[in-house]
Amino acid sequence: MNLEWILNPATQYAAMALILFATLGAAITLKCEIRAALAQAAEAREAARSSAEGLTKELQGIRVEMKEADANSVPPAPGESMDLTKRSRALRMHHRGEEIPTIAAALKSPQNEIDLLLKIDQLLNSTQS
């Protein structure tokens, strides 16, 4: 077998040139892939920024709705009881001669709850006498 061509300088230079071109090709391909990845990252960052802005606007809207809901507070649910302050205020208002709808509106309580409170108070007062 004749292997003298391997030792020929032209063969060695050709092999080095091939290795050089392969390395340059890999470097250029890598650079293009990095550029594409950076572009995708920039797009993702912009999408996240716009999404965050949208969420911020939505959160501000919710805060406004919450403030409006607090301003127009709903009477407590039927299962919730009256605290002692509301109870005493309702009894004082009734003794001053105010009507049940007026008392309910002032205390933000259902009318039937105020009516029940007054009936219980009347029963308690009648049994104590």
N, C-alpha and C positions, 0 to 999 in steps of 0.2 A: 504494500500500500504506500502510496506516495503522499506524505503529509507535509511536504515542504512549502506548500501554498499558505499554511497557517503561519509560518515564520516570515512570510513576505511582508514588508512594511506597508504595502498598499492594502493588504487585507486587514491589517491592524487599524490603519487609518479609516478604512471603510466601516469597520465594526464600531470604532469610536464615534464616527459621524452618525451612524444609526442610533446608537445609545443617546447621543446628544439630541437628535431630532425627537426621539421618543420622550426624553425628559422635558424638552421644550413643549411638546404637545400635551403632556400631562400637566405641566404648569399652566399653560393657557386654558386648558379645560377646567382646571381647578379654579382659576381666576374667574372664569365665566360662571361657574356654579356658585361661587361666593357672591358675585354680583347679583345673580338671580335670587339667592337666599336673602340678601340684604334688601332687595326690592320687595320681596314677599313680607319681610319683617316690617318694612315701612308701611306697607298696605295694612298689615294686621294692626300696627300701632295706630294708624289713622282710623281704622274701623273701631278699635277699642276706645279711642278718644271721642268719636262721634257717639258711640253707644253710651259712654259715661256722661256726655253732655245731655243725651236724651233721658237718661236715668235721673240726672240732677233736676231737669225740668219737671219730670214726673213726680219726683220727691217734693219739689216745691209746691206743685199742685196739690199733692196729698196733704202737705202741711196747711195750705190755705183751707182745704176742705175740713181738716180737723179743727182749725180755729173757728170756722163757721159752724161746725157741729157743736163745738163747746158753747158758742154764743147762743145757739138755738137748742140748748140741751133738752134732751127727751126726758120725759118723766121716767122714774125708775121702773124696772120690770115688775110685774105683779108679784114675783117671789121675794122681792127686796122689802125689808121692813123700814119703817120710819124711825129715825133716831129721836132721841129725847128732845133735842132742840126744836125740830120741826113739829113734834107733837105739842110741846108747850106753846109754840107760836100759833099753831092751829087753834088750840083751846082758847088762848087769849083773844085771837081774832073773832072767834065765835061768840065769846062773852061780850065783846064790843058791839056785836050785832051784825057782823059781816056775813054775807051769804056764802054757801058752800062753794059755788063755782068761783067766786072771788078768792076764797081761801086756797082752793086747789091751784088756781093760776099763780097766785103769789108764791106758793111753796113748791110749784112745779111737781105736783103729785096728782094722781087720778082722783076724780070727784068721789068715786065709790069708796076709796080708801079714807078720805076725809069724813065721809058720811059714817063709815063704820067706826072710825075713831070717836066721833061725837056720840054715837049710840052707846059704845062701850063706856065712855065717860059718864053718860047719863045713867046707865045701869049701875055703875059703881057708886055714883052719888046717891042714887035712890036706895041702895042696900045699906049704905053707911048711915042714913038718916034714921 
